[in-house]
Amino acid sequence: MKVRDAMTANVTTCTLDSSLAGVASRMWLGSCGAVPVLDDEGRVAGIITDRDICFAVAATERSASEIKAKELVERSKALYTCAAEDEVLDALAVMREKRVRRLPVVDTDGRLVGIRSWADAILHATRGARELPYEDVMGALQSLCRAPSRAVEEAELHA
């Protein structure tokens, strides 16, 4: 099964110049917890989660309307993506290994074509199937829910 067969195609997005208040509003209206951030050329520059917004506002003396998406994107360590033609199990492996809940799906130019989330994985998992086995999805989800080791947390803090 390809990622294109198990992704969300209609994705709420924002730009690098969007305020976090605007991003939060888009999340609210789009009923989503993460928004890909697009650069001036429509390429995925990062992804902002509702959790990112909470911490950014709580950690500063600034309001959400004063903080731009660009600031969070510049601070993030890495952006993981996949392609619509990738195998869905390969995308699931990236989500598991990198401990991410969502993967923007991009074309060869880095432009957004969809998003792959845990909800997509769960909705398409089937017991006994070869393409997206229920056991693989649950195993990956369990690894995401486990607390990372202390060594991993410290390495990420000092990266």
VOPAGU-2260 file (C-alpha; in pm, 1 decimal, decimal comma):
REM VOPAGU-2260
SITE   aa  ch    i         X         Y         Z
SITE  MET   A    0       0,0       0,0       0,0
SITE  LYS   A    1     128,4     345,3     -88,4
SITE  VAL   A    2     116,0     649,8     139,4
SITE  ARG   A    3    -123,2     818,2    -107,9
SITE  ASP   A    4    -376,8     543,3     -25,5
SITE  ALA   A    5    -368,1     614,8     348,8
SITE  MET   A    6    -313,9     988,2     401,6
SITE  THR   A    7    -516,4    1303,5     445,4
SITE  ALA   A    8    -504,5    1509,7     125,7
SITE  ASN   A    9    -691,6    1822,3     234,5
SITE  VAL   A   10    -447,5    1979,9     480,9
SITE  THR   A   11    -471,7    2301,2     681,0
SITE  THR   A   12    -147,5    2499,8     643,0
SITE  CYS   A   13      12,6    2829,4     741,6
SITE  THR   A   14     304,8    3041,9     624,0
SITE  LEU   A   15     630,7    3137,1     792,0
SITE  ASP   A   16     483,2    3482,9     860,8
SITE  SER   A   17     168,5    3349,7    1029,7
SITE  SER   A   18     131,3    3440,0    1395,8
SITE  LEU   A   19      86,8    3156,5    1642,1
SITE  ALA   A   20    -256,3    3300,8    1723,3
SITE  GLY   A   21    -345,1    3260,9    1355,6
SITE  VAL   A   22    -201,3    2909,5    1346,5
SITE  ALA   A   23    -402,8    2813,3    1655,3
SITE  SER   A   24    -716,0    2954,7    1493,3
SITE  ARG   A   25    -652,1    2745,3    1181,3
SITE  MET   A   26    -609,2    2437,1    1398,1
SITE  TRP   A   27    -937,0    2510,4    1574,5
SITE  LEU   A   28   -1127,2    2564,6    1249,0
SITE  GLY   A   29    -961,2    2267,2    1078,8
SITE  SER   A   30   -1003,3    2032,9    1377,8
SITE  CYS   A   31    -637,4    1940,0    1367,9
SITE  GLY   A   32    -346,8    1941,3    1611,9
SITE  ALA   A   33     -67,7    2017,7    1366,3
SITE  VAL   A   34     -20,4    2251,2    1073,2
SITE  PRO   A   35     252,4    2228,5     809,9
SITE  VAL   A   36     434,1    2558,8     757,8
SITE  LEU   A   37     493,3    2656,5     395,2
SITE  ASP   A   38     766,8    2887,4     270,7
SITE  ASP   A   39     718,9    3158,3       6,4
SITE  GLU   A   40     749,1    2899,3    -270,5
SITE  GLY   A   41     493,2    2660,6    -119,6
SITE  ARG   A   42     749,0    2412,3      10,8
SITE  VAL   A   43     715,4    2255,6     353,1
SITE  ALA   A   44     949,3    2439,2     590,1
SITE  GLY   A   45     830,2    2278,0     911,7
SITE  ILE   A   46     531,6    2167,0    1111,7
SITE  ILE   A   47     379,1    2330,3    1419,4
SITE  THR   A   48     174,1    2139,7    1675,3
SITE  ASP   A   49     -69,1    2266,1    1934,4
SITE  ARG   A   50     187,6    2160,6    2193,4
SITE  ASP   A   51     454,6    2374,7    2024,7
SITE  ILE   A   52     226,3    2677,2    2048,4
SITE  CYS   A   53     153,9    2618,7    2418,1
SITE  PHE   A   54     521,6    2593,5    2507,2
SITE  ALA   A   55     626,0    2888,5    2289,3
SITE  VAL   A   56     372,2    3116,7    2454,9
SITE  ALA   A   57     433,6    2983,1    2806,0
SITE  ALA   A   58     812,1    3020,5    2774,6
SITE  THR   A   59     809,9    3384,5    2666,4
SITE  GLU   A   60     666,7    3715,3    2775,7
SITE  ARG   A   61     504,6    3752,5    2432,9
SITE  SER   A   62     151,6    3680,8    2320,4
SITE  ALA   A   63      67,3    3426,7    2052,4
SITE  SER   A   64     -16,1    3711,0    1814,7
SITE  GLU   A   65     342,8    3842,5    1844,7
SITE  ILE   A   66     523,7    3514,1    1774,6
SITE  LYS   A   67     566,7    3408,9    1411,3
SITE  ALA   A   68     564,7    3051,3    1284,2
SITE  LYS   A   69     910,5    3118,2    1140,5
SITE  GLU   A   70    1054,1    3138,3    1494,7
SITE  LEU   A   71     935,9    2788,1    1582,2
SITE  VAL   A   72    1047,9    2643,0    1249,7
SITE  GLU   A   73    1396,5    2788,8    1296,5
SITE  ARG   A   74    1422,4    2630,8    1643,6
SITE  SER   A   75    1306,0    2286,6    1543,3
SITE  LYS   A   76    1571,6    2020,9    1502,9
SITE  ALA   A   77    1445,7    1827,5    1204,7
SITE  LEU   A   78    1164,1    1790,8     959,1
SITE  TYR   A   79    1068,8    1441,0     854,2
SITE  THR   A   80     860,2    1390,6     541,9
SITE  CYS   A   81     756,6    1115,5     306,8
SITE  ALA   A   82     636,2    1091,2     -52,1
SITE  ALA   A   83     294,8     982,2    -175,4
SITE  GLU   A   84     459,2     693,4    -363,1
SITE  ASP   A   85     645,5     563,8     -55,4
SITE  GLU   A   86     533,0     237,3      95,3
SITE  VAL   A   87     303,5     299,3     390,1
SITE  LEU   A   88     508,5      64,0     610,4
SITE  ASP   A   89     821,4     268,8     535,5
SITE  ALA   A   90     642,2     586,9     645,4
SITE  LEU   A   91     523,0     406,1     957,3
SITE  ALA   A   92     883,4     303,3    1031,4
SITE  VAL   A   93     996,1     667,9    1009,4
SITE  MET   A   94     716,2     774,2    1244,5
SITE  ARG   A   95     816,2     501,6    1487,5
SITE  GLU   A   96    1192,8     562,8    1473,8
SITE  LYS   A   97    1171,7     942,0    1485,8
SITE  ARG   A   98     886,3     940,5    1737,6
SITE  VAL   A   99     665,9    1175,7    1535,3
SITE  ARG   A  100     289,5    1175,7    1515,1
SITE  ARG   A  101     260,8    1324,9    1166,3
SITE  LEU   A  102     459,5    1325,1     841,6
SITE  PRO   A  103     397,5    1585,9     574,7
SITE  VAL   A  104     366,4    1414,0     238,0
SITE  VAL   A  105     559,2    1606,7     -25,5
SITE  ASP   A  106     623,4    1591,4    -399,2
SITE  THR   A  107     971,9    1590,1    -553,4
SITE  ASP   A  108     989,1    1971,4    -517,8
SITE  GLY   A  109     905,0    1960,8    -146,2
SITE  ARG   A  110     550,7    2091,5    -198,0
SITE  LEU   A  111     277,6    1956,3      26,8
SITE  VAL   A  112      38,9    1697,8    -116,0
SITE  GLY   A  113     -99,1    1560,0     211,0
SITE  ILE   A  114     -20,4    1452,1     562,8
SITE  ARG   A  115      26,1    1107,1     713,4
SITE  SER   A  116     -89,3    1082,0    1073,7
SITE  TRP   A  117    -140,3     815,8    1333,6
SITE  ALA   A  118    -513,0     849,6    1273,2
SITE  ASP   A  119    -453,2     752,7     909,2
SITE  ALA   A  120    -247,0     451,8    1017,5
SITE  ILE   A  121    -508,1     335,6    1266,4
SITE  LEU   A  122    -797,6     381,4    1024,4
SITE  HIS   A  123    -622,6     177,1     753,6
SITE  ALA   A  124    -476,8     -98,7     972,7
SITE  THR   A  125    -624,1    -441,1     912,6
SITE  ARG   A  126    -575,0    -764,5    1103,2
SITE  GLY   A  127    -401,3   -1024,5     890,3
SITE  ALA   A  128    -324,1    -781,2     607,3
SITE  ARG   A  129      19,8    -766,7     447,5
SITE  GLU   A  130       0,0    -401,9     339,3
SITE  LEU   A  131     -65,4    -238,5     675,9
SITE  PRO   A  132     -86,3    -503,1     947,9
SITE  TYR   A  133    -268,1    -409,2    1264,9
SITE  GLU   A  134      18,2    -551,3    1468,9
SITE  ASP   A  135     274,9    -322,6    1300,2
SITE  VAL   A  136      60,7     -14,8    1358,7
SITE  MET   A  137       0,6    -101,8    1722,6
SITE  GLY   A  138     367,8    -184,4    1781,7
SITE  ALA   A  139     473,7     150,2    1634,8
SITE  LEU   A  140     207,3     336,5    1832,2
SITE  GLN   A  141     317,6     166,0    2153,3
SITE  SER   A  142     677,2     273,9    2092,8
SITE  LEU   A  143     559,6     632,9    2044,0
SITE  CYS   A  144     368,4     622,2    2371,5
SITE  ARG   A  145     665,8     492,6    2571,5
SITE  ALA   A  146     875,2     757,4    2740,1
SITE  PRO   A  147    1206,6     802,2    2559,7
SITE  SER   A  148    1516,1     695,9    2743,8
SITE  ARG   A  149    1689,0     959,8    2955,1
SITE  ALA   A  150    1994,3     945,2    2726,9
SITE  VAL   A  151    1777,8    1027,2    2423,5
SITE  GLU   A  152    1611,4    1318,2    2605,7
SITE  GLU   A  153    1947,2    1463,8    2712,2
SITE  ALA   A  154    2094,3    1424,5    2362,3
SITE  GLU   A  155    1795,5    1606,6    2212,9
SITE  LEU   A  156    1828,3    1890,7    2464,9
SITE  HIS   A  157    2193,1    1944,9    2380,7
SITE  ALA   A  158    2162,9    1901,9    2003,0
